[in-house]
Amino acid sequence: MKPLKEFTIPYVGLKVGKHHFDFQIDKTFFEYFEYDDFNAVDIKTELLFEKKTTLLELTFQISGYVNINCDLTNEPYDQPIDGDYKLVVKFGDEYNDEFEDIVILPHGEYEINVAQYIYETIILCIPAKRIHPGVEDGTLDSDILKKLEELSPKDLEEKEATSEEIDPRWNTLKKLLTDK
């Protein structure tokens, strides 16, 4: 796979100091990574690229939304995305990305591709459990929700009350706790 060229920053020609880069992320960006969980994507990424004499500091600011399907109802909804990520690029003998927020590039390199870091930051901003906001506030009307409600266990308190009546040994054990 060729790296996405529009996300490659040639830092050799940049002056020492701060530089701003803006990227608009859409669904085709994720097709490059073969990630197809999103129905639609509209994310703006701002990169503050600070070049220093011995290292580079990259600060990614991500905001927008992704349209994904709810885990409970499979209904599509817009999930807001908001996150940031800081990356330090140092220079050494060979490439090394073992650390979470430090990358070591060989001394001869002259550019860095930030597409992978943007991709990972967006994916990490997605909640592990995707629940439609209408499910949480009760405004979503869905056949799947009705079926889940129909198949859910009945009142748990009734089951607890009947289990206490069935087995009198528990009452005897409860007396041990109150009688001291």
C-alpha positions in Angstrom: 0.0 0.0 0.0 1.3 3.4 -1.0 1.1 6.0 1.8 -1.5 8.8 1.3 0.5 11.6 -0.2 -1.7 14.4 1.1 -0.8 13.4 4.6 3.0 13.5 4.0 4.8 16.5 5.5 8.3 17.2 4.2 9.8 18.8 7.4 13.3 19.4 6.0 12.1 22.5 4.1 10.2 24.0 7.1 11.7 26.7 9.3 12.2 26.1 13.0 8.9 27.0 14.8 5.2 26.2 14.6 3.3 25.3 11.5 -0.4 24.5 11.0 -1.9 21.8 8.8 -5.6 21.1 8.2 -6.9 17.8 6.9 -10.5 17.0 6.0 -11.2 13.3 6.6 -14.0 11.4 4.8 -15.0 7.8 4.1 -12.3 7.3 1.4 -9.6 7.8 4.0 -10.8 4.8 5.9 -11.1 2.7 2.7 -7.3 3.1 2.4 -7.0 1.3 5.8 -9.7 -1.2 4.8 -11.9 -0.1 7.7 -15.6 -0.2 6.7 -17.5 0.2 10.0 -18.5 3.8 9.2 -21.5 4.7 7.0 -20.3 8.3 6.6 -17.4 10.4 8.0 -17.0 14.2 8.4 -13.9 14.9 10.5 -11.7 17.9 10.6 -8.1 17.3 11.8 -5.9 20.2 12.8 -2.2 19.5 13.2 0.1 21.8 15.1 3.6 20.9 13.8 6.4 22.3 15.9 9.8 21.9 14.5 12.7 22.2 16.9 16.4 21.8 16.3 16.6 18.2 17.6 13.0 17.0 17.4 9.5 17.5 16.1 6.3 17.9 18.2 3.0 17.0 16.6 -0.3 17.8 18.2 -3.4 16.5 16.5 -6.8 18.0 17.3 -9.7 16.0 15.9 -13.4 17.0 15.8 -16.4 16.0 13.7 -18.7 13.0 13.5 -18.9 9.5 12.1 -22.1 7.8 11.2 -22.2 4.3 12.7 -24.7 1.6 13.5 -26.0 1.1 17.0 -24.8 -2.1 18.7 -28.3 -2.7 20.2 -30.7 -1.7 17.4 -28.4 -1.6 14.3 -29.9 1.9 13.6 -27.5 4.4 12.1 -26.7 7.5 14.0 -24.0 10.3 14.1 -21.4 9.7 16.8 -19.6 12.9 17.7 -15.8 12.7 17.7 -13.5 14.9 19.7 -10.0 14.1 20.7 -6.4 15.0 20.6 -3.0 13.2 20.4 0.5 14.4 21.0 3.5 12.8 19.2 7.2 13.5 19.6 9.4 12.6 16.7 13.1 12.1 17.5 16.0 11.1 15.3 18.2 8.1 15.7 20.0 5.3 13.8 17.0 3.4 12.8 13.2 3.6 12.7 11.5 2.7 16.0 7.8 3.1 17.0 7.7 0.9 20.1 6.6 3.7 22.3 3.1 5.1 22.4 3.8 8.8 21.9 7.5 8.8 20.6 8.7 7.8 17.1 12.3 7.6 16.2 13.2 8.3 12.6 16.5 7.6 10.9 18.8 10.7 10.4 18.4 10.6 6.6 14.6 11.0 6.6 13.2 14.2 5.3 9.4 13.7 5.6 6.8 12.1 7.8 3.4 10.6 6.9 0.8 11.3 9.6 -2.1 9.3 8.1 -1.6 6.3 10.5 -1.6 8.6 13.6 -4.8 10.4 12.4 -6.5 7.0 11.8 -5.5 5.6 15.2 -6.7 8.7 17.0 -10.1 8.6 15.3 -10.5 4.9 16.0 -9.6 5.4 19.7 -12.2 8.2 20.0 -15.0 5.8 19.1 -16.7 4.4 22.2 -16.4 0.7 22.7 -20.1 0.2 23.1 -22.0 2.2 20.4 -25.5 3.1 21.6 -27.9 5.3 19.7 -28.8 8.4 21.8 -32.5 7.6 21.2 -32.1 4.4 23.1 -30.6 6.1 26.2 -33.3 8.8 26.4 -36.2 6.5 25.2 -37.1 8.5 22.1 -36.1 5.9 19.5 -39.0 3.8 18.1 -37.5 0.6 16.7 -38.9 -2.9 16.1 -35.7 -4.3 17.6 -36.1 -2.4 20.8 -39.7 -3.6 21.1 -38.5 -7.2 20.6 -35.7 -6.8 23.2 -38.3 -5.4 25.7 -40.6 -8.3 25.0 -37.9 -10.9 25.5 -36.2 -9.3 28.6 -36.6 -11.1 31.9 -39.6 -10.1 33.9 -39.4 -8.2 37.2 -36.4 -9.6 39.1 -37.9 -8.6 42.5 -40.8 -11.0 42.0 -38.4 -13.8 41.3 -36.4 -13.0 44.5 -39.6 -12.9 46.6 -40.7 -16.3 45.3 -37.2 -17.8 45.9 -37.4 -16.7 49.5 -40.7 -18.4 50.1 -39.5 -21.6 48.5 -36.4 -22.2 50.7 -37.0 -21.4 54.4 -33.3 -22.1 55.2 -32.3 -18.7 54.0 -34.7 -17.1 56.7 -32.9 -19.1 59.4 -29.5 -17.8 58.1 -30.8 -14.3 58.1 -31.7 -14.6 61.7 -28.1 -15.4 62.5 -27.1 -12.0 61.2 -29.7 -10.1 63.2 -29.6 -12.1 66.5 -26.4 -11.2 68.3 
